[in-house]
């Protein structure tokens, strides 16, 4: 990954859990989405994106949208699921 907002996984996790809790308090529906790094890397290459937080957010949104549509066919070449 190119961005280094948090120096360690533990720091990132603490930030993520705090954000999740704050969003739940505001009534947001939260769904955790595992990020397969090989798929994410390929997605970034296909979409010509830097490997950063904005790209991860777009990647996750696309995965959630695909899940909601319940597509049976892969929608793009990086989809290995």
N, CA, C and O atoms as a DFTB+ gen file, in Angstrom:
324 C
 N C O
     1  1       0.834      -1.176       0.000
     2  2       0.000       0.000       0.000
     3  2       0.883       1.246       0.000
     4  3       1.955       1.252       0.606
     5  1       0.444       2.269      -0.662
     6  2       1.254       3.467      -0.768
     7  2       1.032       4.444       0.376
     8  3       1.960       5.150       0.771
     9  1      -0.189       4.495       0.919
    10  2      -0.435       5.467       1.973
    11  2      -0.071       4.873       3.326
    12  3      -0.175       3.665       3.538
    13  1       0.352       5.732       4.228
    14  2       0.743       5.276       5.558
    15  2       0.152       6.222       6.582
    16  3       0.884       6.926       7.276
    17  1      -1.158       6.243       6.680
    18  2      -1.827       7.125       7.623
    19  2      -1.520       6.696       9.053
    20  3      -1.190       7.527       9.899
    21  1      -1.627       5.413       9.315
    22  2      -1.317       4.864      10.634
    23  2      -0.033       4.049      10.527
    24  3       0.174       3.332       9.548
    25  1       0.817       4.160      11.522
    26  2       2.101       3.490      11.454
    27  2       1.998       1.982      11.662
    28  3       2.850       1.237      11.180
    29  1       0.982       1.526      12.362
    30  2       0.860       0.095      12.637
    31  2      -0.571      -0.362      12.386
    32  3      -1.494       0.449      12.316
    33  1      -0.735      -1.662      12.254
    34  2      -2.065      -2.238      12.109
    35  2      -2.893      -1.904      13.345
    36  3      -4.077      -1.587      13.237
    37  1      -2.270      -1.976      14.517
    38  2      -2.996      -1.703      15.759
    39  2      -3.534      -0.279      15.784
    40  3      -4.657      -0.046      16.233
    41  1      -2.742       0.672      15.306
    42  2      -3.200       2.072      15.253
    43  2      -4.348       2.208      14.259
    44  3      -5.335       2.890      14.533
    45  1      -4.216       1.555      13.100
    46  2      -5.288       1.597      12.099
    47  2      -6.559       0.984      12.675
    48  3      -7.644       1.546      12.530
    49  1      -6.424      -0.177      13.332
    50  2      -7.588      -0.866      13.883
    51  2      -8.294      -0.007      14.923
    52  3      -9.522       0.072      14.932
    53  1      -7.539       0.629      15.786
    54  2      -8.139       1.494      16.807
    55  2      -8.936       2.621      16.141
    56  3     -10.051       2.923      16.566
    57  1      -8.379       3.233      15.119
    58  2      -9.070       4.300      14.394
    59  2     -10.323       3.765      13.708
    60  3     -11.380       4.394      13.762
    61  1     -10.205       2.616      13.069
    62  2     -11.341       2.025      12.363
    63  2     -12.471       1.676      13.322
    64  3     -13.636       1.941      13.025
    65  1     -12.144       1.085      14.466
    66  2     -13.174       0.711      15.441
    67  2     -13.858       1.937      16.032
    68  3     -15.069       1.930      16.251
    69  1     -13.088       2.988      16.290
    70  2     -13.665       4.221      16.823
    71  2     -14.610       4.850      15.789
    72  3     -15.703       5.300      16.130
    73  1     -14.177       4.873      14.532
    74  2     -15.022       5.426      13.468
    75  2     -16.288       4.605      13.307
    76  3     -17.377       5.158      13.152
    77  1     -16.148       3.287      13.343
    78  2     -17.313       2.395      13.222
    79  2     -18.308       2.672      14.343
    80  3     -19.511       2.761      14.098
    81  1     -17.818       2.808      15.555
    82  2     -18.692       3.070      16.704
    83  2     -19.413       4.413      16.549
    84  3     -20.609       4.512      16.823
    85  1     -18.690       5.439      16.112
    86  2     -19.308       6.757      15.927
    87  2     -20.384       6.713      14.847
    88  3     -21.443       7.320      15.003
    89  1     -20.123       6.004      13.759
    90  2     -21.105       5.905      12.682
    91  2     -22.339       5.123      13.118
    92  3     -23.459       5.478      12.750
    93  1     -22.145       4.058      13.903
    94  2     -23.287       3.289      14.410
    95  2     -24.169       4.167      15.305
    96  3     -25.396       4.084      15.235
    97  1     -23.556       5.001      16.138
    98  2     -24.312       5.904      17.012
    99  2     -25.169       6.864      16.200
   100  3     -26.232       7.289      16.652
   101  1     -24.710       7.202      15.008
   102  2     -25.457       8.111      14.136
   103  2     -26.472       7.366      13.271
   104  3     -27.154       7.974      12.447
   105  1     -26.570       6.043      13.462
   106  2     -27.565       5.266      12.750
   107  2     -27.110       4.668      11.431
   108  3     -27.930       4.147      10.675
   109  1     -25.835       4.733      11.147
   110  2     -25.327       4.178       9.883
   111  2     -25.296       2.656       9.950
   112  3     -24.991       2.070      10.989
   113  1     -25.615       2.032       8.830
   114  2     -25.479       0.581       8.716
   115  2     -24.032       0.285       8.341
   116  3     -23.534       0.780       7.329
   117  1     -23.370      -0.506       9.143
   118  2     -21.957      -0.817       8.933
   119  2     -21.825      -2.261       8.470
   120  3     -22.429      -3.170       9.040
   121  1     -21.037      -2.453       7.443
   122  2     -20.715      -3.807       6.990
   123  2     -19.218      -3.881       6.769
   124  3     -18.659      -3.118       5.981
   125  1     -18.584      -4.786       7.453
   126  2     -17.142      -4.971       7.269
   127  2     -16.911      -5.769       5.994
   128  3     -17.584      -6.767       5.735
   129  1     -15.960      -5.315       5.216
   130  2     -15.650      -5.959       3.941
   131  2     -14.167      -6.301       3.925
   132  3     -13.318      -5.409       3.904
   133  1     -13.856      -7.594       3.935
   134  2     -12.436      -7.969       3.857
   135  2     -11.844      -7.518       2.530
   136  3     -12.492      -7.603       1.488
   137  1     -10.612      -7.040       2.578
   138  2      -9.927      -6.608       1.364
   139  2      -8.830      -7.614       1.047
   140  3      -7.838      -7.721       1.768
   141  1      -9.024      -8.348      -0.041
   142  2      -7.999      -9.264      -0.531
   143  2      -6.954      -8.406      -1.240
   144  3      -7.254      -7.763      -2.247
   145  1      -5.744      -8.395      -0.722
   146  2      -4.737      -7.480      -1.246
   147  2      -4.383      -7.749      -2.705
   148  3      -4.106      -6.810      -3.451
   149  1      -4.388      -9.010      -3.125
   150  2      -4.102      -9.318      -4.529
   151  2      -5.217      -8.779      -5.427
   152  3      -4.940      -8.199      -6.477
   153  1      -6.477      -8.966      -5.020
   154  2      -7.602      -8.425      -5.791
   155  2      -7.556      -6.898      -5.818
   156  3      -7.775      -6.277      -6.858
   157  1      -7.267      -6.304      -4.658
   158  2      -7.202      -4.850      -4.585
   159  2      -6.092      -4.308      -5.482
   160  3      -6.283      -3.310      -6.176
   161  1      -4.942      -4.960      -5.467
   162  2      -3.829      -4.541      -6.312
   163  2      -4.222      -4.599      -7.789
   164  3      -3.949      -3.670      -8.548
   165  1      -4.860      -5.688      -8.183
   166  2      -5.296      -5.827      -9.570
   167  2      -6.355      -4.783      -9.911
   168  3      -6.325      -4.196     -10.992
   169  1      -7.293      -4.550      -8.989
   170  2      -8.333      -3.538      -9.193
   171  2      -7.693      -2.174      -9.433
   172  3      -8.091      -1.450     -10.346
   173  1      -6.705      -1.825      -8.615
   174  2      -6.022      -0.537      -8.781
   175  2      -5.339      -0.446     -10.139
   176  3      -5.366       0.603     -10.783
   177  1      -4.731      -1.537     -10.572
   178  2      -4.076      -1.547     -11.878
   179  2      -5.104      -1.358     -12.987
   180  3      -4.911      -0.534     -13.881
   181  1      -6.195      -2.116     -12.932
   182  2      -7.244      -2.031     -13.958
   183  2      -7.846      -0.627     -14.007
   184  3      -8.118      -0.104     -15.087
   185  1      -8.052      -0.022     -12.842
   186  2      -8.695       1.284     -12.765
   187  2      -7.699       2.449     -12.728
   188  3      -8.091       3.606     -12.577
   189  1      -6.422       2.133     -12.866
   190  2      -5.357       3.140     -12.864
   191  2      -5.461       4.059     -11.640
   192  3      -5.472       5.284     -11.753
   193  1      -5.536       3.419     -10.469
   194  2      -5.665       4.155      -9.206
   195  2      -4.411       3.972      -8.360
   196  3      -3.766       2.925      -8.408
   197  1      -4.076       4.997      -7.588
   198  2      -3.036       4.876      -6.578
   199  2      -3.560       3.966      -5.477
   200  3      -4.758       3.965      -5.197
   201  1      -2.698       3.206      -4.861
   202  2      -3.110       2.324      -3.769
   203  2      -3.163       3.144      -2.472
   204  3      -2.188       3.225      -1.726
   205  1      -4.334       3.746      -2.229
   206  2      -4.488       4.592      -1.056
   207  2      -5.891       4.426      -0.471
   208  3      -6.673       3.596      -0.934
   209  1      -6.189       5.205       0.527
   210  2      -7.474       5.103       1.203
   211  2      -8.659       5.360       0.286
   212  3      -9.685       4.688       0.393
   213  1      -8.526       6.320      -0.606
   214  2      -9.622       6.616      -1.540
   215  2      -9.868       5.435      -2.469
   216  3     -11.016       5.105      -2.767
   217  1      -8.802       4.802      -2.923
   218  2      -8.956       3.627      -3.795
   219  2      -9.580       2.468      -3.022
   220  3     -10.442       1.764      -3.548
   221  1      -9.146       2.268      -1.774
   222  2      -9.746       1.185      -0.971
   223  2     -11.231       1.423      -0.776
   224  3     -12.026       0.487      -0.857
   225  1     -11.613       2.664      -0.521
   226  2     -13.032       2.983      -0.337
   227  2     -13.822       2.691      -1.614
   228  3     -14.911       2.121      -1.551
   229  1     -13.282       3.077      -2.763
   230  2     -13.965       2.820      -4.041
   231  2     -14.060       1.326      -4.316
   232  3     -15.092       0.837      -4.775
   233  1     -12.979       0.600      -4.033
   234  2     -12.946      -0.861      -4.219
   235  2     -14.020      -1.525      -3.353
   236  3     -14.770      -2.377      -3.829
   237  1     -14.086      -1.134      -2.098
   238  2     -15.063      -1.710      -1.170
   239  2     -16.487      -1.361      -1.604
   240  3     -17.365      -2.224      -1.575
   241  1     -16.726      -0.125      -2.001
   242  2     -18.068       0.273      -2.482
   243  2     -18.481      -0.572      -3.678
   244  3     -19.626      -1.014      -3.771
   245  1     -17.553      -0.791      -4.578
   246  2     -17.870      -1.605      -5.744
   247  2     -18.197      -3.039      -5.344
   248  3     -19.125      -3.639      -5.887
   249  1     -17.441      -3.590      -4.400
   250  2     -17.721      -4.957      -3.928
   251  2     -19.095      -5.030      -3.268
   252  3     -19.840      -5.981      -3.500
   253  1     -19.438      -4.038      -2.450
   254  2     -20.740      -4.032      -1.781
   255  2     -21.856      -3.910      -2.816
   256  3     -22.859      -4.618      -2.729
   257  1     -21.691      -3.021      -3.790
   258  2     -22.709      -2.867      -4.827
   259  2     -22.913      -4.166      -5.604
   260  3     -24.044      -4.533      -5.922
   261  1     -21.822      -4.853      -5.905
   262  2     -21.938      -6.136      -6.603
   263  2     -22.701      -7.146      -5.751
   264  3     -23.535      -7.898      -6.255
   265  1     -22.406      -7.152      -4.466
   266  2     -23.092      -8.071      -3.552
   267  2     -24.592      -7.745      -3.495
   268  3     -25.427      -8.650      -3.508
   269  1     -24.925      -6.468      -3.434
   270  2     -26.332      -6.062      -3.370
   271  2     -27.084      -6.415      -4.646
   272  3     -28.261      -6.773      -4.602
   273  1     -26.405      -6.316      -5.776
   274  2     -27.028      -6.692      -7.047
   275  2     -27.098      -8.201      -7.188
   276  3     -27.853      -8.732      -8.003
   277  1     -26.280      -8.896      -6.364
   278  2     -26.232     -10.351      -6.387
   279  2     -25.881     -10.873      -7.778
   280  3     -26.485     -11.823      -8.275
   281  1     -24.895     -10.229      -8.389
   282  2     -24.441     -10.649      -9.710
   283  2     -23.880     -12.058      -9.648
   284  3     -23.152     -12.408      -8.719
   285  1     -24.219     -12.849     -10.628
   286  2     -23.642     -14.191     -10.699
   287  2     -22.428     -14.224     -11.614
   288  3     -21.618     -15.148     -11.544
   289  1     -22.302     -13.230     -12.461
   290  2     -21.170     -13.152     -13.384
   291  2     -20.208     -12.071     -12.894
   292  3     -20.650     -11.022     -12.426
   293  1     -18.907     -12.309     -12.995
   294  2     -17.955     -11.255     -12.627
   295  2     -18.196     -10.014     -13.466
   296  3     -18.416     -10.109     -14.674
   297  1     -18.154      -8.842     -12.827
   298  2     -18.418      -7.601     -13.539
   299  2     -17.153      -6.967     -14.091
   300  3     -17.226      -5.992     -14.839
   301  1     -16.000      -7.503     -13.735
   302  2     -14.771      -6.948     -14.254
   303  2     -13.653      -7.981     -14.173
   304  3     -13.789      -8.984     -13.472
   305  1     -12.567      -7.751     -14.869
   306  2     -11.502      -8.751     -14.933
   307  2     -10.785      -9.011     -13.616
   308  3     -10.173     -10.068     -13.467
   309  1     -10.831      -8.096     -12.656
   310  2     -10.132      -8.299     -11.387
   311  2     -10.936      -9.150     -10.411
   312  3     -10.393      -9.573      -9.391
   313  1     -12.194      -9.412     -10.685
   314  2     -13.067     -10.141      -9.770
   315  2     -12.743     -11.619      -9.797
   316  3     -13.045     -12.312     -10.769
   317  1     -12.116     -12.109      -8.709
   318  2     -11.754     -13.519      -8.646
   319  2     -12.678     -14.302      -7.710
   320  3     -12.438     -15.479      -7.442
   321  1     -13.725     -13.655      -7.218
   322  2     -14.622     -14.351      -6.272
   323  2     -15.675     -15.162      -6.990
   324  3     -16.505     -15.804      -6.345
